[in-house]
Amino acid sequence: MFYKKQKIGGKWYPRSFTAGTYDTEDVAERLSEMSTVSKGDTYAVLMGLGEVLGSMMELGNSVKLDGLGTFYLVGNANGQGVDTPEEVSPEQFRKVTVAFIPEYSRAQNHRVEKRTIVPGKVEWTEMNGTLKK
């Protein structure tokens, strides 16, 4: 993982950022290496995943994928308040986003022990230069 130094309001903070992007083909390649499924078949499934998740969430459901986590839709009506409960309507939603909760397990003391897609140990590397806001 990478970070740069950023000054905000007179204080300095680390700001994380990504060094690049893996695409669907990269993920299909890696998954095919881990399984008996071809890269092409894996790619085809990944290409359809967004449409399938969207249609399931559109029905008001969340979608839990074992080993990955749970996806669900969230309506955002920020700044669109009304004066009475009778005026509340779906037209107040200005944006719909997808929320995601990584799959996790708990230890015997009920504390979160592991999140499947969050690495257990992250090594931070400083990139030269600073970001100013």
QUIDAJO-V174928 format. One record per residue. RES is the residue in one letter. BURIAL is # if it has 9 or more other ideal C-beta (glycine too) atoms within 8 Angstrom, else .. Layout:
# QUIDAJO-V174928
<<RES BURIAL> <RES BURIAL>>
This chain:
# QUIDAJO-V174928
<<M .> <F #> <Y #> <K #> <K #> <Q #> <K #> <I .> <G .> <G .> <K .> <W .> <Y .> <P .> <R #> <S .> <F .> <T .> <A .> <G .> <T .> <Y .> <D .> <T .> <E .> <D .> <V #> <A #> <E #> <R .> <L #> <S #> <E .> <M .> <S .> <T .> <V .> <S .> <K #> <G .> <D #> <T #> <Y #> <A .> <V .> <L #> <M .> <G .> <L .> <G .> <E .> <V .> <L #> <G .> <S .> <M #> <M #> <E .> <L .> <G .> <N .> <S .> <V #> <K .> <L #> <D .> <G .> <L .> <G #> <T #> <F #> <Y #> <L #> <V .> <G .> <N #> <A #> <N .> <G .> <Q .> <G .> <V .> <D .> <T .> <P .> <E .> <E .> <V .> <S .> <P .> <E .> <Q #> <F #> <R .> <K .> <V .> <T .> <V .> <A .> <F .> <I .> <P #> <E #> <Y #> <S .> <R .> <A .> <Q .> <N .> <H .> <R .> <V .> <E .> <K .> <R .> <T #> <I .> <V .> <P .> <G .> <K .> <V .> <E .> <W #> <T .> <E .> <M .> <N .> <G .> <T .> <L .> <K .> <K .>>
